[in-house]
């Protein structure tokens, strides 16, 4: 159907025999890269389609990247940095037919169209704008029945991708007479994906669920020992407000895996004091928009509600809802939830409960932050000098 209406791309589909399925289809990134170069569509991978502009951007990128990662292998090889394309590998377990899990693996460029915070100056732009259909290049889609009882199939796909990234970094690929190199800077995704692809023994999915347990928690983070209960000192994973939390000094102290992931074959930054765990990157979208950000904005809204008294609680929620919908109308935003309520903010029973966002869309966290900043500029700043309220305003920005 896609071919019939001219909506398919002439990109080669490769096949591999998995323990659970023969001739399983996937798309090599080198075939994606070949298509983009030959059809002058490199702006979807590097932010610019022109070769000279791309070389200039990549030279600046790697010059600046050296400041943070001087031990990356790109600086210790005879490779022209202006032809090395930085990418990230992304994994996410979504829902497919009949709500069953489906593993989606893809690659995207680090550079792109920019972000909403970009100005008109000539600088490197992040890959945060635009439809991900155009900037994420699919590697494979695996239904859960292929890997749930056979992790060998899942790790076989990781081996294939790791080997290709290794080849593209060491030898590159010649397209139109020009040799292109690819450097995968890291693997990103939500906490379950990081734990699964990294074979980590310490993961957030193994966090304590009760006050005492027969077996001590081994930790909830692959980069530090936060939450590890049998360590020589107490390392609480809830410690977030301090500038020097206890877990900060445990970064890279203990290896987070027993058997290494195939992805560690990819050339990356071996500096620092970790054992390769740094290759797995925390995703801002999941950690903030679906994590801490939800808790913060829920608490901040509930705190600011005190300023709106002596209105009743129901009247306060109604007032906030009207203001929120008015903001969405003025700023052309489409709210996923059209009513702000105690149940949505996790305080349905009592404000003695710790506020906790009850929404599942990460973009709703972003929208609430934008509205809250606008609301505070009109209703809080200039109406109170209480440092507690003003701190909520400052942290929301």
C-alpha positions as CSV (number, residue, x, y, z in Angstrom):
1,X,0.0,0.0,0.0
2,X,2.8,2.4,0.8
3,X,4.6,1.6,-2.4
4,X,1.4,2.0,-4.4
5,X,0.9,5.6,-3.3
6,X,4.6,6.5,-3.5
7,X,5.1,6.7,0.3
8,X,7.9,4.1,0.7
9,X,11.7,4.7,0.5
10,X,14.1,2.6,-1.5
11,X,16.1,1.6,1.6
12,X,17.4,-2.0,1.7
13,X,15.8,-4.3,4.3
14,X,18.3,-6.9,5.6
15,X,17.4,-10.3,7.2
16,X,18.9,-12.3,10.0
17,X,18.1,-15.7,11.5
18,X,17.1,-15.4,15.2
19,X,16.6,-18.4,17.6
20,X,12.9,-17.4,17.6
21,X,12.4,-16.4,14.0
22,X,14.2,-17.1,10.7
23,X,14.9,-14.2,8.3
24,X,13.9,-11.5,10.8
25,X,13.9,-8.1,9.0
26,X,16.0,-5.1,10.1
27,X,17.5,-2.0,8.5
28,X,21.2,-1.3,8.8
29,X,22.2,2.2,9.6
30,X,24.7,2.2,6.8
31,X,21.8,1.7,4.3
32,X,20.0,4.7,5.9
33,X,23.1,6.8,5.6
34,X,23.6,5.8,2.0
35,X,20.0,6.8,1.2
36,X,20.3,10.2,3.0
37,X,23.6,11.1,1.2
38,X,22.5,10.0,-2.2
39,X,19.2,11.9,-2.0
40,X,20.6,15.1,-0.3
41,X,18.6,14.6,2.9
42,X,21.4,14.8,5.5
43,X,19.6,17.6,7.3
44,X,17.6,14.9,9.0
45,X,20.8,13.5,10.5
46,X,23.2,16.4,10.9
47,X,20.9,19.5,10.7
48,X,22.3,20.6,7.3
49,X,22.1,19.1,3.8
50,X,25.1,20.9,2.4
51,X,28.4,19.0,2.7
52,X,30.6,22.0,3.5
53,X,28.2,23.2,6.1
54,X,28.0,19.8,7.6
55,X,31.8,19.6,7.8
56,X,32.0,23.0,9.5
57,X,29.3,22.0,12.1
58,X,30.9,18.7,12.8
59,X,34.4,20.3,13.3
60,X,32.9,22.7,15.8
61,X,31.0,19.9,17.5
62,X,34.0,17.6,18.1
63,X,36.1,20.6,19.2
64,X,33.6,21.4,21.9
65,X,32.9,17.7,22.7
66,X,36.6,17.3,23.6
67,X,36.1,19.7,26.5
68,X,33.8,17.2,28.2
69,X,35.0,13.9,26.8
70,X,38.8,14.3,26.0
71,X,39.2,10.5,26.2
72,X,36.7,9.6,23.5
73,X,38.4,7.3,20.9
74,X,37.7,9.8,18.1
75,X,40.6,11.9,19.4
76,X,43.0,9.0,19.5
77,X,42.5,7.8,15.9
78,X,43.6,9.2,12.6
79,X,40.0,10.1,11.6
80,X,38.9,13.4,10.1
81,X,36.5,14.8,12.7
82,X,34.7,16.9,10.1
83,X,33.4,13.6,8.6
84,X,32.4,11.9,11.9
85,X,28.6,12.0,12.4
86,X,27.6,11.8,16.1
87,X,24.5,9.7,16.8
88,X,22.7,8.1,19.7
89,X,21.0,4.8,19.8
90,X,17.5,4.7,21.2
91,X,15.4,1.9,22.5
92,X,11.8,1.9,23.8
93,X,9.3,-0.9,24.6
94,X,6.0,0.4,23.3
95,X,2.6,-1.3,22.8
96,X,1.5,-3.0,19.6
97,X,-1.4,-5.1,18.5
98,X,-3.7,-6.1,21.4
99,X,-1.6,-4.0,23.8
100,X,1.3,-6.4,23.7
101,X,4.9,-5.1,24.2
102,X,6.9,-4.4,21.2
103,X,10.6,-3.4,21.2
104,X,11.5,-0.5,18.9
105,X,15.2,0.2,18.2
106,X,16.4,3.2,16.2
107,X,19.2,5.6,15.7
108,X,19.0,9.4,15.6
109,X,21.5,12.2,15.0
110,X,22.7,14.4,17.9
111,X,22.5,17.5,15.7
112,X,19.3,18.7,14.1
113,X,16.9,21.6,13.7
114,X,17.5,22.9,17.3
115,X,15.1,23.5,20.2
116,X,12.7,26.2,21.2
117,X,15.4,27.8,23.2
118,X,17.5,28.4,20.1
119,X,18.0,31.9,18.8
120,X,19.1,33.2,15.4
121,X,22.8,33.0,16.2
122,X,25.1,30.7,14.2
123,X,25.6,27.8,16.6
124,X,25.2,24.1,16.8
125,X,21.6,23.0,17.1
126,X,20.2,20.0,19.0
127,X,17.9,17.4,17.4
128,X,14.8,18.3,19.4
129,X,12.5,19.8,16.8
130,X,10.5,18.2,14.0
131,X,8.7,14.9,13.6
132,X,10.7,11.9,14.8
133,X,9.5,10.0,11.7
134,X,12.1,12.1,9.9
135,X,14.9,12.1,12.4
136,X,14.8,8.6,14.0
137,X,16.0,5.8,11.7
138,X,14.4,2.5,12.4
139,X,16.7,-0.5,13.1
140,X,14.2,-3.1,14.1
141,X,10.8,-3.8,15.6
142,X,10.6,-6.9,17.8
143,X,7.3,-8.2,19.2
144,X,7.6,-9.5,22.8
145,X,7.0,-13.1,21.8
146,X,10.4,-13.1,20.0
147,X,12.5,-12.1,23.0
148,X,10.5,-12.6,26.2
149,X,11.5,-16.3,26.6
150,X,14.5,-16.0,24.4
151,X,16.8,-13.0,25.4
152,X,19.3,-14.5,23.0
153,X,17.3,-13.0,20.1
154,X,17.3,-9.6,21.7
155,X,21.0,-9.6,22.3
156,X,21.6,-10.9,18.8
157,X,20.1,-7.7,17.5
158,X,22.3,-5.7,19.9
159,X,25.4,-7.5,18.6
160,X,24.5,-6.7,15.0
161,X,24.1,-3.0,15.7
162,X,27.2,-2.9,17.9
163,X,29.3,-4.5,15.1
164,X,28.0,-2.1,12.5
165,X,28.7,1.0,14.7
166,X,32.2,-0.4,15.3
167,X,32.8,-0.8,11.6
168,X,31.4,2.7,10.7
169,X,33.6,4.3,13.3
170,X,36.8,2.4,12.5
171,X,36.5,2.2,8.7
172,X,33.6,4.4,7.7
173,X,31.6,4.0,4.5
174,X,32.3,5.5,1.1
175,X,29.3,7.2,-0.6
176,X,29.6,9.4,-3.7
177,X,33.4,9.3,-3.4
178,X,33.4,10.7,0.1
179,X,34.1,8.6,3.3
180,X,31.7,9.1,6.1
181,X,32.3,7.9,9.7
182,X,29.7,7.4,12.5
183,X,30.3,7.7,16.2
184,X,27.6,6.4,18.5
185,X,27.9,8.6,21.7
186,X,25.6,6.6,23.8
187,X,22.5,4.5,24.3
188,X,19.4,6.2,25.7
189,X,15.9,5.4,26.8
190,X,13.8,4.8,29.8
191,X,15.0,2.9,33.0
192,X,13.7,-0.6,31.9
193,X,15.4,-0.2,28.5
194,X,18.7,0.9,30.0
195,X,18.7,-2.1,32.5
196,X,17.8,-4.6,29.8
197,X,20.2,-3.5,27.1
198,X,23.1,-3.0,29.6
199,X,22.4,-6.2,31.5
200,X,22.6,-4.2,34.7
201,X,22.3,-5.8,38.1
202,X,21.5,-2.4,39.6
203,X,18.3,-0.8,38.1
204,X,15.4,1.4,39.2
205,X,13.1,-1.5,38.6
206,X,14.7,-3.3,41.5
207,X,14.1,-0.5,44.0
208,X,12.8,-1.5,47.5
209,X,9.1,-1.8,47.7
210,X,8.8,-2.3,51.5
211,X,10.7,-1.2,54.6
212,X,12.4,-4.5,55.2
213,X,13.1,-7.4,52.9
214,X,14.9,-10.7,53.1
215,X,17.4,-9.8,50.4
216,X,19.1,-6.3,50.6
217,X,18.5,-4.1,47.6
218,X,21.5,-4.1,45.3
219,X,21.0,-0.5,44.1
220,X,18.7,1.4,41.8
221,X,21.3,3.1,39.5
222,X,23.8,1.6,37.1
223,X,26.1,4.6,37.5
224,X,26.3,4.8,41.3
225,X,25.3,2.9,44.5
226,X,22.2,4.8,45.4
227,X,19.8,2.5,47.2
228,X,22.4,-0.3,47.8
229,X,21.5,-1.6,51.3
230,X,24.5,-3.8,52.0
231,X,27.1,-1.1,51.3
232,X,29.5,0.1,54.0
233,X,27.6,3.3,54.5
234,X,24.0,4.5,53.9
235,X,23.4,5.6,50.3
236,X,19.7,6.8,50.1
237,X,18.4,7.1,46.6
238,X,15.8,9.7,47.6
239,X,18.5,12.2,48.4
240,X,18.0,14.8,45.6
241,X,18.0,18.3,47.3
242,X,21.5,18.2,48.6
243,X,24.4,19.6,46.5
244,X,26.6,16.7,47.8
245,X,24.4,13.6,48.1
246,X,25.9,10.5,49.5
247,X,25.6,8.6,46.2
248,X,27.7,11.2,44.4
249,X,30.9,9.7,45.8
250,X,29.9,6.2,44.7
251,X,29.8,7.0,41.0
252,X,31.6,4.1,39.1
253,X,32.8,2.4,42.3
254,X,31.3,-1.0,41.5
255,X,30.6,-2.5,38.1
256,X,26.9,-2.6,37.4
257,X,26.8,-5.8,35.4
258,X,28.1,-9.4,35.6
259,X,28.1,-10.2,31.9
260,X,28.9,-7.2,29.6
261,X,26.4,-6.0,27.0
262,X,27.3,-6.4,23.3
263,X,26.9,-2.6,23.0
264,X,30.2,-2.2,24.9
265,X,32.0,-3.2,21.7
266,X,31.1,0.2,20.3
267,X,34.0,2.7,20.5
268,X,33.1,5.3,23.1
269,X,34.6,7.5,25.8
270,X,36.5,5.3,28.2
271,X,37.5,8.1,30.5
272,X,36.2,8.6,34.0
273,X,36.0,6.0,36.7
274,X,33.2,3.8,35.4
275,X,33.3,0.4,33.7
276,X,31.5,1.4,30.6
277,X,28.2,2.2,32.3
278,X,28.5,5.8,31.2
279,X,27.7,4.7,27.6
280,X,24.0,4.3,28.8
281,X,22.6,7.8,29.1
282,X,19.6,8.9,31.2
283,X,16.8,10.3,29.1
284,X,15.6,13.8,30.2
285,X,12.1,13.1,28.9
286,X,11.6,10.1,31.1
287,X,13.6,11.2,34.2
288,X,12.1,14.7,34.4
289,X,8.9,14.9,32.3
290,X,7.7,11.5,33.6
291,X,9.6,11.5,36.9
292,X,10.9,14.3,39.1
293,X,9.2,17.0,37.0
294,X,5.8,15.5,37.7
295,X,6.4,15.4,41.4
296,X,7.9,19.0,41.5
297,X,5.1,20.7,39.5
298,X,2.4,18.8,41.5
299,X,4.0,20.0,44.8
300,X,4.6,23.6,43.5
301,X,0.9,24.0,42.4
302,X,-0.4,22.7,45.7
303,X,1.9,25.1,47.6
304,X,0.8,28.1,45.6
305,X,-2.8,27.2,46.1
306,X,-2.4,28.5,49.7
307,X,-2.2,32.0,48.3
308,X,-5.6,31.6,46.6
309,X,-7.4,31.0,49.9
310,X,-9.9,31.9,51.4
311,X,-11.6,30.3,48.3
312,X,-12.8,26.8,49.0
313,X,-10.8,23.9,47.7
314,X,-13.3,23.1,44.9
315,X,-13.4,26.8,43.9
316,X,-9.6,26.9,43.9
317,X,-9.3,24.0,41.5
318,X,-12.0,25.5,39.3
319,X,-10.1,28.8,39.3
320,X,-6.8,27.1,38.3
321,X,-8.6,25.1,35.6
322,X,-10.0,28.2,34.1
323,X,-6.6,30.0,34.2
324,X,-4.9,26.9,32.7
325,X,-7.4,26.6,29.8
326,X,-7.1,30.3,29.1
327,X,-3.3,30.0,28.9
328,X,-3.6,27.0,26.5
329,X,-6.0,29.1,24.3
330,X,-3.7,32.1,24.3
331,X,-0.6,30.1,23.6
332,X,-2.2,27.7,21.1
333,X,-1.5,24.6,23.3
334,X,-3.6,21.5,23.3
335,X,-4.0,20.2,26.9
336,X,-4.2,16.4,27.3
337,X,-6.2,17.0,30.6
338,X,-8.8,19.7,30.5
339,X,-9.4,19.8,34.2
340,X,-7.0,20.3,37.1
341,X,-8.1,18.5,40.2
342,X,-6.9,16.9,43.4
343,X,-7.0,13.4,42.0
344,X,-4.8,14.5,39.0
345,X,-2.2,16.0,41.4
346,X,-2.3,13.1,43.9
347,X,-3.9,14.9,46.8
348,X,-7.5,13.6,46.4
349,X,-7.7,12.5,50.0
350,X,-5.8,15.1,51.8
351,X,-3.0,17.7,51.4
352,X,-1.1,15.6,53.9
353,X,-0.4,13.2,51.1
354,X,2.8,13.9,49.0
355,X,1.6,15.4,45.7
356,X,2.3,13.2,42.8
357,X,1.3,13.8,39.2
358,X,-1.3,11.3,38.0
359,X,-0.8,11.9,34.2
360,X,1.0,9.6,31.8
361,X,1.9,12.0,29.1
362,X,5.3,13.6,29.5
363,X,4.4,16.6,27.4
364,X,1.7,17.5,29.9
365,X,4.5,18.1,32.5
366,X,6.1,20.5,30.1
367,X,2.8,22.3,29.5
368,X,2.1,22.6,33.2
369,X,5.5,24.1,33.8
370,X,4.9,26.7,31.1
371,X,1.5,27.6,32.5
372,X,2.8,27.7,36.1
373,X,5.5,30.1,35.2
374,X,3.0,32.3,33.4
375,X,0.5,32.0,36.3
376,X,3.1,33.0,38.9
377,X,4.2,36.0,36.9
378,X,0.7,37.3,37.2
379,X,-0.6,36.0,40.6
380,X,2.5,35.4,42.8
381,X,5.4,37.8,41.9
382,X,4.6,41.2,43.4
383,X,1.8,39.7,45.6
384,X,4.0,38.1,48.2
385,X,7.6,38.3,49.6
386,X,7.4,34.9,51.2
387,X,10.7,33.1,50.2
388,X,9.0,29.7,50.1
389,X,6.5,30.7,47.5
390,X,9.1,32.6,45.5
391,X,11.4,29.6,45.5
392,X,8.7,27.5,43.8
393,X,8.5,30.2,41.1
394,X,12.3,30.2,40.6
395,X,12.6,26.4,40.4
396,X,9.8,26.2,37.8
397,X,11.7,28.3,35.3
